[in-house]
Each structure stands twice: as structure tokens, then as C-alpha cells.
Amino acid sequence: MDAYTSFAQVYDMFMDNVPYEQWCAYICAVLKENHITEGPVLDLGCGTGELTRRMAVSGYDLTGVDSSLEMLQIAQEKQTEQGILYLLQEMQELELDGCVRAVYSACDCLNYILEQDELMAVFTQVNQYLEPGGIFLFDVNTDYKYRQLLGEHTFAESRDEGAFIWDNYYDEEEAINQYDLTLFIPEQDGRYRRFTETHFQRNYPLEQIRQMLEMAGFCKVKIFDDYTLQPVRPDSERATFIASRKEN
């Protein structure tokens, strides 16, 4: 089963601990620091639109792109008067009608790009659709998180609205983390229906990402610890990149 099909039904419930408000404030602060206070902004890997809607409320003209139809359908159901445009696309095949002033990608979406050449394609496409001087902000999971916190560990949670079991297997040679997700979703008759999904993410060295960004035409690449302005630590779980498209 493709990633984020069945899980889309309960994604928001099980992700209610994600600090969307904090992330939104951080992204807005970075954009304003770079004199981007309004205009078109792209949410790359927007999922169910939780961060997209918050960014739209902050005054930006949002477009959300995701490869999961099920996630986009839920995002569309949340649509408000902000008029967010949602597009069903693969990140490495990004195609927009015009340029945007900023692009962000949250919640380790880029780790789902498993091949280096495809990640390079993402960076190239983003650079193509950014205005000169535009900002590209995104986060990735770190090597520490894959090796120490996820790999070979199992997580489980049960609620009235559903339950999941999440098994992780990390292949050090391939730098791939496999997520085997089993969902139990209640139906109207009180019984639970079982769904399974398998997700894969790749662990990219942070310096490799920096080099790829520069090859794609970005400059002023900065790397921080998890939506802060602090340097990445050996035990950082998430790294946040901020890069600018070169001026013409």
C-alpha cells in the first residue's frame, strides 16, 4: 500500500503533538527577516494542510503540494476563506504557473526522497520557481535520530478513535529507515478495520545536503537545530536548513 493512504484518515489525530504554531512563527520570522512579508509561498509536502492554513492566516498566498491524494482531500475539506491552492504532484516533478517568494517543507518530507539524484531534482525545481533572493526553508531527520531513536524500535498508541503499531528497521549500509505501520481504525458497527502501510526514508548527511543545495544554485546555506537559531548538536533529532536563491 502506498504511503499516507489509510493513515491519512487518522494522521491529524496521531500528529496532534506536532508544534505547528511554533513552526509557523519560526518560518514567518525567517521570511520577514528576509523582507518577505506577503506574496506567494509554497508548502512542499503539505500533507493535510495544518501548517499551510496557519501560514495563510499569517498573510501569505499559499500553494500546497503533496503526492498523496488522500492527504490533499483532507486538506481541501479544511479549506477556508484564504483560498489555498492544493496541487497533487511529486516534489521532484514540481510545476507551478509562476514563481514564489519562498518555499518551505516541514516534518521531514525530504527524507522520503530516497535517491540522491531525485533529491537534487527537488532542489533544482525549487530553485527554478523561487524568485531571486527567495528563501528555501526545510527540515530533515538527523543521523542520530535514525540510528539511536528510530532504528529497531517499535512505537504504539491506542485511542478511542484508532490505534497504531509502528515498527522501524534501519539499514546502515543503504542509510534507509523502513517504517512498517499497522493501523486499527474503528468502523460504524464498532469493529476495527486493520490497515498496513510501509514507509521509507533516507538518512542524508547534512553536509551532503548543503553541497547539493549549492550545486542547485542556492547560497547563504545555514543549518540549525530543530527550528531554532542554535547550531546542530550531536544529539539533535531534526536539522533545519535555510538557503537563498542567488540574485540574478
N, C-alpha and C positions, 0 to 999 in steps of 0.2 A: 504494500500500500504506500502511496506517495506521502511524503511528509506533510503535516498540517492539513489533513483531510478530516478524519474523525476528531482529532484533537482540537480543531478549530471550534467545535461546539462548546468546549469547556475551557478553552485557552484563557479567557479573561478571568475565570474563576480561580484557576490554579496559578495565575500570574498576578494576583492581587497584591503581592508584596513588592512588585517592581516599582521603583521610585520615579514614576513618570513626571510628577510635578518637579522634582529635583532636576531631572534630566532636561526638562523643558526650560527651566530657569537658567541652567548652565548653557544650553545651546543659544538661547536668546542673548545671554550676556556676551558670549563669544561673537555672535553676529553683530551686536550693537558696538562692541569694541572695534569691529572692522567696518563700522559705518553702514551696516545693513540693518535698517530699522523697519523696512517694509519691502514689498515686492515678492516675486515668485521664489518659492523654496520647495525643494524636492525631498520627500521622505522615502528613502530607498530601503525596501523591505518593511513596509508599513504595517504588515500584519492586520490586526483588527482595528487599527486606526486610533488607538488610545493616545499615543504621543502626537499623531497627526492633528487630531482635533484640538489638543492643547496648544500646539504651535499656531493653528489657525486663529484661535481665540486671542493669541498674543499679537495678532495684527498682520500676519504674513499670508500670502496667497499660496495655499498648499496644493501640491500634487503628491499622491501616494502611489507607489509602485510596489507590487508584490507578485510572486509567482504562484500563489495559492488562491484559486478561485473561491474556495470556501471562506478563507480569511477575509477576502475583499467583500464578499457578500455580507458578512457580519459588519465590516466597516461601513458599508453603504447603508445598512439598516440604522446605524448611529448618525447618519448624515444630518447636519444641522444647517442653519442659515448661512454658514460660512462658505458653502458651495465648493467643497473639496472635490477635486477631480481624482478618481481612482483608476489606475491602469493595470491590466493583467499583463505583466512582462517579466522575462528573466533579466536579472540585473546586468548580465554581461551582454545583453542584446538591447540595452536601453535605447529608446527612441522617443524623443519629445518634439513638440511643434516649435519650440523656441528655447532660448537659453534661460537659465535660472540664476539667481544671485547666490544661492547656497544649496548645498546638498548635505544631508546627514543620514546616517544609517546606525540605528541603535540595536541593542540586545543581541550582539554577536552575529548579526546576519551574514557578515562577510566570511565568517568561518565556515559557512555552508558551501562556499565555493571551493571545490576540492582540488582543482588543478591550478597550478601557478599561471599558466597561460590564460586561463579563464579569469583569474583574479586580475591579471594585467589588463584584460579586455574591459573589466568593470572600471578600473581606474582610467583607462583611455576614454571610455564612453562618458564617464562623469566629467572628465576634463573637457571633452568636446562640448558639453551642454552647459558648462559653467561660464558665466561672464568673466572677462579678465579681472583678476583680483578677487574673484569669488572664493568662498570658503567651502571646503570639504571636511566634515567632521564625522568620525565614526569610531566605534569601539570594537575590540576583539578580545576573546578569551586568551589568557596567557598560558605559557608552558607550565607554570606552577599549577594552575587550575586543572589542566588536563591530567598531569602526572600525579598530583597529590590529592586533589579533591574529587575529581570525576572518575578517572580510570579505575575499573574493577570495583566500583562502589554501586550500591543499589539504594534508591530512594523510593519511598512510598507515602501516599497520603490518601485519606478517606474522609469524605464529607457526605452529607445527605444528597448533594447534587451530583456526586460522582466520586470515583476513586481512580488512582493510577499507581502502577509499579513501573519504575524507571531504572533499567539496568544499563550500566556503562562498561564498555570494553575499549581500552586504549592500545592501539598498535604503535609501539615506539618506532619501529622501522619505517612505517608509512606515515607516521605522525597523524593518524586518523583516529578520532574517537567515534565509536558506534553507540548510539542510543537505541535500545530496544524498549519501546513504550507500550505498555498494556493498559487499556482504558476500560473502565466499567461504568457505563452511562445508563441511568435509570430511564425506563420507558413508562408510558401512561398506566400500564397494568401493574406496576410495582416491581416487575422483574428488571434485572440489569442485563444490558447487552454488552458483550465483550468485543473490543476492537484492538487491533495491534498496528503499530507503526514502527518503522525503523528510520532513524535519522543518522546522518553522518556529518561530522565537522572536521576540518583540518586545522592543525596547530601550526601557524606560521610564525617563524622568528620575527620579532619586532623590527630588527634592523633590516631584514629582508623586505618587509613591508615598506619601510622608509625608502629603500633603494628603488623599489618598484614605483612608488609614488613619484620620485624624482625623474625616473625614466619616462613616466607618463606625462610629464610636463608640470608637475607641482613644485612649489618652492616653500620655504619657511616651514618645513615639516617639524612639528612638535609632538612629543609623546608624553602623556601624563597618566597618573594613576587614577583610574575609575572616576571620571567626571569631577576631577579636582584640578588644581594647578600645581600639584605636588609631583615630583619625579616618580617614575615606576620603581617599586621596591622588589626585592627577590621574591616576596610572598604576595605581590599584587595579583588579584584574580582577574582583573579587567584592565586593559590599557585603552586610553582614549587618544586618537590621533586628530590633529588639527593641521590642515595644509591649505595653501592658497594656490589658485591658478595663476601662472605667470602673467604679468601685464604684457600687452602687445607692444 
